[in-house]
Amino acid sequence: MKQFILFFITLLVAFSCSKNVSEKESEAVVVTDDFKSYQLDRDLPTERFADLIESVELVRMEETDNSLLSYIYDVHQSKDQLVFTSGRESDVFVFDLEGNFVRKINRKGEGPEEYLNITDLWLEGDTLAIYSRNQSSVKRYSLEGDFIRSEKLPASPGHLYTYNHGYAMEMNYRPINDTSYYRYATLDKDLKLVDMYQPVDKHIPAGLTLGTNSITPYKDGVTLHRIMSDTVYYLNDKGFAPLVHLEFGKDWYWNEGKDVTPDFVQVIQETEKVWTATAHIGDRLIWVFTYSGFSEGIVVPSFLIDRATGAVHNVDMRKADKSNNVAIPIGWDSEQMIFTIQSPNVASFLSELKEDQIKFRQGTTLEKIESSENQVLMWVKFKE
């Protein structure tokens, strides 16, 4: 349980049917990007994570002296490689698609070709981009670790992602131009301020962010979902607009008019209410990962939303013994969601599935998984 609590604290600082169904049911349901609200009620009957799964594919991450992984964060894929960080460390790990270790990149330092920390990373083809909030810069490297170029930003956003040849930024409680406070903003290719969205009336001295990037590529733009917000926005050439509202009702911490205070981090460790959430937006499904207090006995709900039907599933992510969550979501890979799972939990989790639902990628076996301390990547396809 302590390890699971530490994980959360680290995070802080096209629809088809069977041929056998009726003609009415077989009509394709078109998922649009019109703004919709979904009722997320933790009092909904819970459903076991395994019961919602059609199939899984597992990939072990090879353990070597240079590839010991405490956690796996923010997985990105090139044509033939997986790239990610582990915890809040300064290493970037490169594996092939079968989970074989390729190399570790670490350019931490204070030199012109180095980064002080890794706030966000992403891939631009075979180029690795690293945003360092401490330096207000984006530095690019080859996947061999060779320095390419650096850009100095005019602000220090909480999170950043490439957008329209420039950047989309989540500012939240951080200033723009030293005086203006907005939730979100964009820069053009010349790093000039283009647009600012949602002015902030109140602010606190320190900006609060999650460890995971709040800006995610989606179709022809990006989604933006800042900390402590129940609304996901969509930014593309058509403009900036709300996309999804997560209606938690009485379970939403901010309904009580609480202000953000400097002791906020301590306060939220005790609340049973949802104080923030991460929404992974897919073409048809949305996975919502919520954050409540860290106290013993607090059940932190997850939800799976079907955008085609509006159905909401309250997912019990706990292991069979009702202890820690069995898996942690990373993001969508086409119609499958990537999860990380601790190697000691794999066998018990797979026991809840049928044999024909389980696939091991080439080079991966259950024996190899259980003989390693590294986390496992798992691609999950959910039932229609």
Secondary structure, 3 states (H helix, E strand, C coil): CHHHHHHHHHHHCCCCCCCCCCCCCCCCCCCCCCCEEEECCCCCCEEEHHHHEEEEEEEECCCCCCCCCCCCEEEEECCCEEEEECCCCCCEEEEECCCCEEEEECCECCCCCCECCCCEEEEECCEEEEEECCCCEEEEEECCCCEEEEEECCCCCCEEEEECCEEEEECCCCEECCCEEEEEEEECCCCCEEEEEEECCCCCCCCCCCCCCCEEEECCEEEECCCCCCEEEEEECCEEEEEEEEECHHHEHHHHCCCCCCCHHHHHCCCCCECEEEEEECCCEEEEEEECCCCCCCCCCEEEEECCCCCEEEEECECCCCCCECCEEEEEECCEEEEEECHHHHHHHHCCCCHHHEEECCCCCHHHHHCCCCCEEEEEEECC
